[in-house]
Amino acid sequence: MLKTRLFPTLLISLLTTIVIAQERVSSVSQMMVDIALSNPSKEINNGIAEVKVTGGKAPYKYKWSDPQTALDENTAAGLIEGMEHAVSVTDADGNTFSKTFTIPAKSITEIFNSNVQPAVDYLGAILFWDPFAAIGVYDPVVYSDKSTVVVPLEEATNENFTLEKWLVSEGATVEKGQEVALLRGDDAKEIVVYATANGVVGQLVKEGTLIADTRDGLSMSAIKIADIQYETPQPLYYPNGDIKTTTIPFIVIWLILGSIFFTFRLKFINIRGFLHSIDLAKGKYDDPNAPGTITHFQAMATATSATVGLGNIAGVAVAISLGGAGATFWMFTAGFFAMSLKFAECTLGVKYRFIDDEGRIFGGPMNYLRYGLEKRNYKKLGKFLAALFAILGIGASFGGGNMLQSNQAFKIVSEQLPFLQEHGFWFGVGFAFLVGMVIIGGIKSIAKVTEKVVPFMAILYVLGCLVVIGTNIENIGWAVRSIIDGAFSAQALKGGFIGVLIIGLQRAAFSSEAGVGSAAIAHSASKTNNPIADGFTSLVEPFIDTMLVCSMTALVLIFTGKHEVYGLGGVELTSDAFGSVVSWFPMVLAVAVLLFAFSTMVSWSYYGMRSWTYLFGRSKKLEMVYKVLYLVFVVLGASVSLGAVLSFADMMILAMSFPNIIGLYILSPEISADMKVYWEKLKQGKLYINPKFREKEEVLSESVSE
């Protein structure tokens, strides 16, 4: 009897299993994925892929190789043409279908961009490799201890909203999707705000508060009304579902360690020599009969003009928006150590320079890497490092020092002057004409311009920043607390302590260019009998570039609260902060950016030209070939989109630090010995003092004695 009943039961169970399996197989076989590809224009990086799914069981999830495309989006935009991308589609039953695709590249720029991108990825893998994460020293995953509840501004348009009522009490435990607040608009329209996660509510806004005045443009940013504290920290994810990680890039470690090494090796020369560096910049020790072509101040201005650029505005804005207010502290700290590294390279740049019979000067890392290392029995290594530096210097001058500047200058200026839009070529021609008027005359012409432009643009920008800060001076206590708290107890939402630390250090290292060796080329033309003197002069450069200008940008963003705004790019973020005080202030910013870009380009033309002459010879004709090419690239930068090319050339600036700092380490005993000799001469009053300053000191001493 039992066997009689058991057999039908087993038969039914078997049939059911077969049916379910057939349904699953059918479901998988029926789920078909088709991808429609489109290339809407000849512009790069605007490819579109749209997934169309038939069969399977909805809803579907789309896992794109592009991290910025959300899991629920069946369309990915902004893709690189000519490169392979991937998408995996998963239905509600867990069935997955994966597919790779390539959007056809049509224009020459698209083809060129896609061919250069692998080189960018390769160089980036070297520069931004994280050795600590690779050996498991720390957990690179970015965690968050809270979720932010924001006003759903896509619904709040063209009217004011107030927080009518909290639907949960302070400290209440809520579940994701639970109603937490009610907003009411001017026309009585109601908007319900929902919890974004499970956890404990922390209210940030009181009932009856005006929280979204869209008529004043505040709807451009996400307005927070509450935080929801997690029970345990949760990993953060990119829109495509990948876990966010923070890294400690090798290039940052390389630059920062070099800065710290020379700070201790030279016994904190950045502090001990600061006042003397100011005296040198003022011209107190300028000897008109010394070999060279430009004064200490002109050398400092030329080197500073190359570093004070878009990174001080756009780069800092990105760093602060990613790392929070705390990144400011570490950026300032890194700038302090960078002063010593700049001292080391600029000293050697002058010491190993060559002056020909016509008075033309050839100096910089190429010379001290080759001849300095040869003197210490590293001839082959010196030749290799010098040639590598020169190759990287030429590429960096055309890209990060030229095309990137003209490209971003056109973008910013055309936003303030709309009639320029779509006329990048003519903007580039005009810009190239202005740059050409300066660089054709060589280092003397460049120095004469930069000594006037640098102080003007720095004062203009700093004054603008001070006005914005002064207008929001009531936020000073909150701003200071945000910087200190963010630096030492950073919220994981901003990347954790490691993330904040590295973002601040990275911005400073990239901004000051200390260790890159570029400034040593400018200082090699200085009129001096003491190479160490230019080391002292260069101390001021990271102070101006990073500790002053970068910090000012950061303070503007923090005082105006724009460091917590999402969805805006770097320059737009800073412009938004300036515009929050005075409507026409973004125009002042545009002028400052234009001057920053111009000064960077004229200085980098000299850096690139000296790298060029090292490789191809010191002929004036070859120099003119380089200058013409440089001006052509000015036009290209403003008129053509070359994303991967610009990225690669910008990375070459950082890569210059590898051969340069290796040489500096080897030659560090020489720098230290020369510094001690110079320091003794200074203390004993054996250095040449310009008669103008000697007369002033005599008059001052007479007035004191009377």
C-alpha positions in Angstrom: 0.0 0.0 0.0 2.9 2.4 1.0 4.7 1.5 -2.3 1.5 2.2 -4.2 1.2 5.7 -2.7 4.9 6.5 -2.9 5.3 5.8 -6.6 2.7 8.5 -7.7 4.3 11.0 -5.3 7.8 10.4 -6.7 6.5 10.6 -10.2 4.7 13.9 -9.6 7.8 15.3 -7.9 10.0 14.2 -10.8 7.6 15.7 -13.3 7.4 19.0 -11.4 11.2 19.2 -11.3 11.4 18.6 -15.0 8.8 21.2 -15.7 10.6 23.8 -13.5 13.9 23.0 -15.1 12.4 23.3 -18.6 10.9 26.7 -17.7 14.2 27.9 -16.5 16.0 26.7 -19.6 13.2 28.2 -21.7 13.6 31.4 -19.7 17.3 31.6 -20.4 16.9 30.6 -24.0 14.2 33.1 -24.6 16.0 36.0 -23.0 17.6 37.7 -25.9 19.7 40.8 -25.6 20.2 43.3 -28.4 22.3 46.4 -28.2 21.6 49.4 -30.3 24.8 51.5 -30.8 24.8 55.1 -31.9 27.5 57.7 -32.5 25.6 61.0 -32.6 28.5 63.3 -33.7 32.2 63.5 -34.4 32.8 64.6 -30.9 34.8 62.1 -28.8 33.4 60.2 -25.7 29.7 60.7 -26.6 28.9 57.2 -27.8 25.5 55.7 -26.8 24.5 52.1 -26.2 20.9 51.0 -25.6 20.0 47.5 -24.4 16.8 45.9 -25.6 15.8 42.7 -23.8 13.2 40.2 -25.0 12.1 37.2 -22.9 13.3 36.5 -19.4 11.5 37.9 -16.4 11.3 41.6 -15.6 12.6 43.7 -13.9 16.1 43.5 -15.4 19.4 44.7 -14.0 22.1 46.1 -16.3 25.7 45.8 -15.1 27.8 48.1 -17.3 31.6 48.3 -17.5 31.1 52.1 -17.3 31.0 52.7 -13.5 28.8 55.8 -13.9 25.8 54.0 -15.5 23.3 52.9 -13.0 22.1 49.3 -12.6 18.5 50.2 -13.6 19.6 52.1 -16.7 19.3 50.2 -20.0 21.1 53.1 -21.8 24.7 54.1 -21.3 25.9 57.4 -22.7 29.3 59.2 -22.8 31.1 56.1 -23.9 34.5 56.1 -25.7 34.1 55.3 -29.4 36.4 52.6 -30.9 36.9 50.8 -27.5 35.4 47.7 -26.2 32.7 47.9 -23.5 30.6 45.3 -21.8 27.2 44.9 -20.2 25.6 42.0 -18.3 21.8 41.7 -18.1 20.2 39.8 -15.2 16.5 39.1 -15.0 14.3 38.6 -11.9 15.0 34.8 -11.9 18.8 35.4 -11.8 19.4 34.5 -15.4 22.3 36.5 -16.8 23.3 37.3 -20.4 26.6 39.1 -21.0 27.7 40.9 -24.2 30.7 43.0 -25.3 30.4 45.8 -27.9 32.3 48.5 -29.6 30.8 51.8 -30.8 32.3 52.5 -34.3 34.7 55.5 -34.4 33.9 57.7 -37.3 36.0 60.8 -37.1 39.8 61.0 -37.0 39.7 62.4 -33.5 37.6 59.5 -32.3 40.0 57.0 -33.9 43.0 58.8 -32.4 41.4 59.1 -29.0 40.6 55.3 -28.8 44.1 54.4 -29.8 45.7 56.6 -27.2 43.3 55.5 -24.4 45.1 52.2 -23.8 48.4 54.2 -23.3 46.6 56.4 -20.7 45.3 53.3 -18.9 48.8 51.8 -18.9 50.6 54.9 -17.6 47.8 55.4 -15.1 48.2 51.9 -13.8 51.9 52.7 -13.1 51.4 56.2 -11.6 48.3 55.3 -9.6 49.2 51.8 -8.5 48.6 51.3 -4.8 51.4 49.2 -3.3 49.8 49.2 0.2 46.5 47.7 -1.0 48.4 45.2 -3.2 50.1 43.7 -0.1 47.0 44.0 2.1 48.2 46.7 4.5 44.8 48.3 4.7 41.3 47.8 3.5 40.8 50.0 0.4 37.0 49.7 0.4 35.2 53.0 1.1 32.6 52.7 3.9 29.8 55.0 5.0 28.4 55.2 8.5 25.4 57.1 7.4 23.0 57.8 4.5 21.9 61.3 3.6 18.3 62.2 3.0 18.0 65.0 0.5 15.1 67.1 -1.0 13.9 65.4 -4.2 14.6 68.5 -6.3 13.4 66.9 -9.5 9.9 67.4 -8.1 10.5 70.8 -6.5 10.6 73.2 -9.5 9.7 76.9 -9.9 8.4 77.4 -6.4 9.5 77.6 -2.8 9.2 74.7 -0.4 9.2 74.5 3.4 9.5 71.5 5.7 5.9 71.3 6.8 6.2 68.4 9.2 8.5 65.6 10.4 6.7 62.3 10.2 9.2 60.6 12.5 10.9 61.9 15.7 14.5 62.7 16.2 16.5 59.5 16.9 13.7 57.2 15.6 14.6 53.9 13.9 13.3 53.8 10.3 13.3 51.4 7.4 14.3 52.2 3.9 11.3 53.6 2.0 9.5 54.8 5.1 7.9 58.3 5.0 10.0 60.6 7.1 9.1 64.2 6.2 6.4 66.3 4.4 7.3 69.3 2.2 4.7 72.0 1.2 5.1 74.4 -1.7 3.7 77.9 -2.2 0.8 76.5 -4.2 0.0 73.9 -1.4 1.7 71.1 -3.4 3.0 68.4 -1.1 6.1 66.3 -1.5 6.8 63.3 0.7 10.4 62.5 1.6 11.4 58.9 2.2 14.1 57.2 4.2 17.1 56.2 2.1 18.2 53.4 4.3 17.6 51.4 7.5 18.9 53.2 10.6 18.5 56.0 13.1 17.3 59.4 12.0 19.2 62.6 12.7 17.2 65.7 11.8 19.2 68.6 10.2 16.3 71.0 9.5 13.6 72.3 11.7 9.9 72.3 10.9 8.8 75.4 9.0 12.3 76.1 7.5 12.5 77.2 3.9 14.7 74.6 2.4 14.4 75.0 -1.4 14.2 78.4 -2.9 14.4 77.4 -6.6 14.0 81.0 -7.8 17.5 81.8 -6.4 19.0 78.8 -8.1 19.6 76.7 -5.0 18.0 73.7 -6.7 21.3 73.2 -8.5 22.6 71.4 -5.4 21.3 68.6 -3.2 19.8 70.0 0.0 20.2 67.7 3.0 17.4 67.5 5.6 18.5 64.5 7.6 21.1 61.8 8.2 20.3 58.1 8.8 23.0 56.4 10.9 23.7 52.8 10.0 24.1 50.2 12.7 27.3 49.1 11.0 29.3 51.0 8.3 28.2 50.0 4.8 30.4 49.9 1.6 29.7 52.6 -0.9 29.0 51.7 -4.5 29.3 53.3 -7.9 26.1 53.6 -9.9 26.9 50.4 -11.8 27.2 48.4 -8.6 31.0 48.2 -8.3 32.3 48.8 -4.7 34.1 52.2 -4.3 37.7 52.0 -3.2 40.3 54.5 -2.1 43.9 54.2 -3.2 47.3 55.5 -2.1 48.8 56.2 -5.5 52.5 55.4 -6.0 53.2 58.7 -7.6 51.8 60.5 -4.5 54.0 58.4 -2.2 57.0 59.1 -4.5 56.5 62.9 -4.4 55.6 63.2 -0.7 58.5 61.0 0.4 60.9 63.1 -1.6 59.5 66.2 0.0 59.8 64.8 3.5 63.3 63.4 2.9 64.8 66.7 1.7 63.0 68.6 4.5 64.9 66.5 7.1 68.0 66.1 5.0 68.3 69.9 4.7 67.3 70.5 8.4 64.0 72.2 7.7 65.4 74.7 5.2 61.8 75.6 4.3 61.5 77.3 7.7 65.1 78.5 8.3 65.5 80.0 4.8 62.1 81.5 4.3 63.0 85.1 5.2 66.2 84.9 3.2 64.2 83.7 0.2 62.0 86.8 0.5 65.1 89.0 0.5 66.4 87.3 -2.6 63.0 87.7 -4.3 63.1 91.4 -3.4 66.4 91.8 -5.2 68.6 92.4 -2.2 71.3 90.0 -3.5 70.9 90.7 -7.2 74.3 91.2 -8.8 73.9 92.8 -12.3 77.3 91.4 -13.3 76.6 87.8 -12.4 76.2 85.2 -15.2 72.6 84.6 -16.3 69.8 86.5 -18.0 67.0 87.0 -15.5 66.7 88.2 -11.9 65.8 86.0 -8.9 62.3 87.4 -8.9 61.8 86.9 -12.6 62.9 83.2 -12.2 60.5 82.8 -9.3 57.7 84.5 -11.2 58.3 82.3 -14.3 58.4 79.1 -12.2 55.3 80.1 -10.2 53.4 81.1 -13.4 53.8 77.5 -14.6 52.3 76.0 -11.4 49.6 78.5 -10.6 47.0 77.4 -13.1 43.8 75.6 -13.5 44.8 73.0 -10.9 44.5 75.7 -8.2 40.9 76.3 -9.2 39.4 73.3 -10.8 41.7 70.7 -9.2 41.2 72.0 -5.7 37.4 72.1 -6.2 37.4 68.5 -7.2 39.7 67.6 -4.3 37.6 69.4 -1.7 34.3 68.0 -3.1 35.7 64.4 -2.9 37.8 64.7 0.2 35.7 67.2 2.1 37.0 70.2 4.1 39.6 68.0 5.8 41.6 67.7 2.6 42.5 71.4 3.0 44.7 70.6 6.0 46.7 67.9 4.3 47.0 70.0 1.1 48.5 72.8 3.2 50.8 70.4 5.0 52.1 68.8 1.8 52.8 72.3 0.4 55.0 73.0 3.4 57.2 69.9 2.8 57.2 70.6 -1.0 59.2 73.8 -0.4 62.3 71.7 0.5 62.1 69.5 -2.6 61.8 72.6 -4.8 64.9 74.0 -3.1 66.9 70.9 -4.0 66.1 70.7 -7.7 66.4 74.4 -8.4 69.8 74.6 -6.7 71.1 71.8 -9.1 69.3 73.4 -12.1 71.6 76.5 -11.7 74.8 74.5 -10.7 74.9 72.3 -13.8 73.7 74.9 -16.3 75.7 75.6 -19.5 76.1 79.1 -21.0 77.3 79.4 -24.6 79.3 82.1 -26.2 76.1 84.0 -27.1 74.9 84.0 -23.5 72.2 81.4 -24.2 71.5 79.2 -21.1 70.8 75.5 -21.2 70.0 74.0 -17.8 67.6 72.0 -15.8 67.3 68.3 -14.7 68.6 67.1 -18.1 72.0 68.6 -17.2 72.3 67.6 -13.6 71.0 64.1 -14.3 73.6 63.6 -17.0 76.6 65.4 -15.7 75.9 65.3 -12.0 75.4 61.6 -12.0 78.4 61.1 -14.3 80.6 62.9 -11.7 79.4 60.3 -9.1 80.2 57.4 -11.5 76.7 56.8 -12.7 77.3 57.8 -16.3 75.0 55.4 -18.1 72.2 55.9 -15.6 72.6 59.6 -15.9 72.3 59.6 -19.7 69.2 57.4 -19.6 67.5 59.5 -16.9 68.3 62.7 -18.7 66.9 61.5 -22.0 63.8 60.1 -20.4 63.2 63.4 -18.6 63.6 65.4 -21.8 61.2 63.1 -23.7 58.6 63.4 -21.0 59.2 67.2 -20.8 58.4 67.7 -24.4 55.2 65.7 -24.2 54.1 67.4 -21.0 54.8 70.9 -22.5 52.5 70.1 -25.5 49.8 68.6 -23.4 49.4 69.6 -19.8 51.3 72.8 -20.2 49.6 73.8 -23.4 46.6 72.1 -24.9 44.9 71.4 -21.5 45.3 75.1 -20.6 43.9 76.5 -23.9 41.1 73.9 -23.9 39.9 74.8 -20.4 40.5 78.6 -20.9 38.2 78.5 -23.9 35.6 76.5 -22.0 35.5 79.0 -19.1 35.7 82.2 -21.1 33.0 81.0 -23.6 30.6 80.4 -20.7 30.9 84.0 -19.7 31.0 85.2 -23.4 28.5 83.0 -25.2 29.3 84.5 -28.6 32.6 82.6 -28.5 30.9 79.2 -28.3 31.6 77.0 -31.3 34.5 79.3 -32.3 37.2 77.5 -30.5 39.5 77.6 -33.5 39.5 81.4 -33.6 39.9 81.7 -29.9 42.9 79.4 -30.2 44.4 81.5 -33.0 44.0 84.6 -30.9 45.4 82.9 -27.8 48.3 81.5 -29.9 49.1 85.0 -31.2 49.3 86.4 -27.6 51.5 83.5 -26.5 53.6 83.8 -29.6 54.3 87.4 -28.9 55.9 86.4 -25.6 57.7 83.1 -26.3 59.4 84.2 -29.6 61.6 86.5 -27.5 62.9 83.7 -25.3 63.3 83.5 -21.6 64.0 87.3 -21.2 60.6 88.1 -22.8 58.9 85.4 -20.8 60.3 86.6 -17.6 59.4 90.2 -18.3 55.8 89.2 -18.8 55.5 86.7 -15.9 57.0 89.2 -13.4 54.0 91.5 -14.1 51.3 88.9 -14.7 52.0 86.6 -11.8 51.7 89.3 -9.0 48.6 90.8 -10.7 46.7 87.5 -11.2 47.6 86.3 -7.7 46.5 89.5 -6.1 43.3 89.6 -8.2 42.4 86.0 -7.3 43.3 86.3 -3.6 41.3 89.6 -3.3 38.3 87.9 -4.9 38.6 85.0 -2.5 38.9 87.3 0.5 35.7 89.2 -0.5 33.8 85.8 -0.7 35.3 84.7 2.6 34.6 88.1 4.2 31.0 88.0 3.1 30.6 84.6 4.8 32.8 85.4 7.8 30.1 84.3 10.2 30.9 80.7 9.1 34.5 81.0 10.3 34.0 78.8 13.4 32.1 76.2 11.4 34.7 76.2 8.6 37.7 75.7 11.0 35.9 72.9 12.8 35.1 71.3 9.4 38.7 71.4 8.4 40.1 70.0 11.6 37.4 67.4 12.2 37.5 66.4 8.5 41.3 66.0 8.6 41.6 63.8 11.6 38.2 62.2 12.0 36.9 62.1 8.5 33.5 60.7 7.7 33.7 57.5 5.6 31.2 59.1 3.3 34.1 61.2 2.0 36.5 58.3 1.6 37.6 57.7 5.2 40.8 59.1 6.8 43.0 57.5 4.2 40.9 59.0 1.4 40.9 62.5 2.8 44.7 62.3 3.6 45.6 61.2 0.1 43.3 63.5 -1.8 44.8 66.5 0.1 48.4 65.3 -0.4 47.7 64.5 -4.1 46.3 67.9 -4.9 49.3 69.6 -3.3 51.9 67.3 -5.0 50.3 67.8 -8.4 49.8 71.6 -8.0 53.2 72.7 -6.8 55.1 70.5 -9.3 57.8 70.1 -6.6 59.9 67.1 -7.7 58.8 67.3 -11.3 61.9 69.3 -12.1 60.2 71.9 -14.4 61.0 74.9 -12.1 64.7 74.0 -12.2 64.7 74.9 -16.0 63.4 78.4 -15.3 65.8 79.0 -12.4 68.8 77.9 -14.5 68.6 81.2 -16.3 68.9 83.3 -13.1 71.7 85.9 -12.7 73.7 84.5 -9.9 77.1 83.4 -8.8 75.6 81.1 -6.1 73.4 78.2 -7.3 72.1 77.7 -3.7 70.6 81.2 -3.9 68.0 80.0 -6.4 67.2 77.1 -4.2 66.3 79.7 -1.5 64.3 81.8 -4.0 62.3 78.7 -5.1 61.1 78.1 -1.5 58.5 80.8 -2.0 56.9 79.0 -5.0 55.0 76.1 -3.2 54.1 78.6 -0.5 52.4 80.9 -3.1 51.0 78.1 -5.2 49.7 75.6 -2.7 49.7 77.1 0.8 48.2 80.4 -0.4 46.3 80.1 -3.7 45.1 76.5 -3.3 44.1 77.1 0.3 42.2 80.2 -0.7 40.1 78.2 -3.3 39.4 75.6 -0.6 38.3 78.2 1.9 36.0 79.9 -0.6 34.3 76.5 -1.2 34.1 75.7 2.5 32.9 79.2 3.7 30.1 79.1 1.0 29.2 75.5 1.7 29.9 74.5 -1.9 32.3 71.7 -1.0 29.2 69.7 -0.2 27.5 70.3 -3.6 27.2 67.4 -5.9 26.8 67.3 -9.7 29.1 70.2 -10.7 32.5 70.1 -12.2 35.6 71.6 -10.7 35.6 75.1 -12.4 31.8 75.3 -12.3 31.9 74.6 -8.5 34.3 77.4 -7.8 32.4 79.7 -10.2 29.2 78.9 -8.3 30.9 79.8 -5.0 32.0 83.1 -6.4 28.6 83.8 -7.9 26.9 83.1 -4.6 28.3 86.4 -3.3 28.2 88.8 -6.3 26.5 87.8 -9.6 29.3 89.2 -11.8 32.1 87.6 -9.7 32.3 84.6 -12.1 33.6 87.0 -14.7 36.5 87.9 -12.3 37.2 84.2 -12.0 37.1 83.8 -15.8 39.7 86.6 -16.1 41.9 85.0 -13.4 41.6 81.6 -15.1 42.6 83.2 -18.5 45.6 84.7 -16.9 46.5 81.5 -15.1 46.3 79.5 -18.4 48.3 82.2 -20.3 51.1 82.3 -17.8 51.3 78.6 -17.5 51.6 78.2 -21.3 54.4 80.8 -21.7 56.4 79.2 -19.0 55.9 75.6 -20.2 57.0 76.7 -23.7 60.4 77.3 -22.3 60.5 74.1 -20.3 59.6 72.1 -23.4 62.0 74.0 -25.6 65.0 73.2 -23.3 63.9 69.5 -23.3 63.8 69.8 -27.1 67.2 71.3 -27.5 68.7 68.7 -25.2 67.5 65.9 -27.5 67.8 67.6 -30.9 70.6 70.2 -30.5 71.0 73.8 -29.6 70.3 75.3 -33.0 68.2 78.5 -33.1 66.4 77.1 -36.1 65.4 74.0 -34.2 64.2 76.2 -31.3 62.0 78.1 -33.8 60.6 74.7 -35.1 59.6 73.9 -31.5 58.0 77.3 -30.9 55.9 77.0 -34.1 54.8 73.5 -33.1 53.9 74.8 -29.7 51.7 77.6 -31.1 49.9 75.0 -33.4 49.1 73.0 -30.3 47.6 76.1 -28.6 45.1 76.2 -31.5 44.5 72.5 -31.4 43.8 72.5 -27.7 41.1 75.2 -28.0 39.4 73.8 -31.1 39.6 70.0 -30.9 38.4 67.5 -28.3 41.4 65.2 -27.5 40.4 63.7 -24.2 42.8 60.7 -24.0 45.7 62.8 -25.5 45.3 65.5 -22.9 45.1 62.9 -20.1 48.2 61.2 -21.3 50.2 64.4 -21.7 49.1 65.6 -18.3 50.3 62.3 -16.8 53.7 62.9 -18.4 54.2 65.9 -16.1 53.9 63.6 -13.1 56.1 60.9 -14.8 58.9 63.5 -15.0 59.3 63.1 -11.3 60.6 59.6 -11.6 64.0 60.3 -13.2 64.2 63.7 -11.5 63.9 62.5 -7.9 66.2 59.5 -8.4 68.9 62.0 -9.4 68.1 64.3 -6.5 68.5 61.4 -4.0 71.9 60.6 -5.5 73.1 64.2 -5.5 71.6 65.1 -2.0 75.1 65.1 -0.3 76.3 67.6 -2.8 73.2 69.9 -2.2 73.7 69.7 1.6 77.4 70.5 1.4 76.8 73.5 -0.9 74.1 74.8 1.4 76.4 74.8 4.4 79.0 76.8 2.6 76.5 79.3 1.4 74.9 79.6 4.8 78.3 80.4 6.4 78.9 83.1 3.8 75.5 84.6 4.5 76.1 84.7 8.3 79.5 86.2 7.8 78.2 88.9 5.4 80.3 87.8 2.5 77.5 87.7 -0.1 77.1 90.5 -2.6 74.4 93.0 -1.6 72.8 95.2 -4.2 73.9 98.9 -3.7 70.2 100.0 -3.4 69.7 97.8 -0.4 73.1 98.7 1.1 72.1 102.4 0.9 68.8 101.7 2.6 70.4 99.8 5.4 73.0 102.6 5.9 70.2 105.2 6.1 68.2 103.0 8.5 71.2 102.4 10.8 72.0 106.1 10.8 68.4 107.0 11.8 68.5 104.4 14.6 71.8 105.7 15.9 70.5 109.3 16.0 
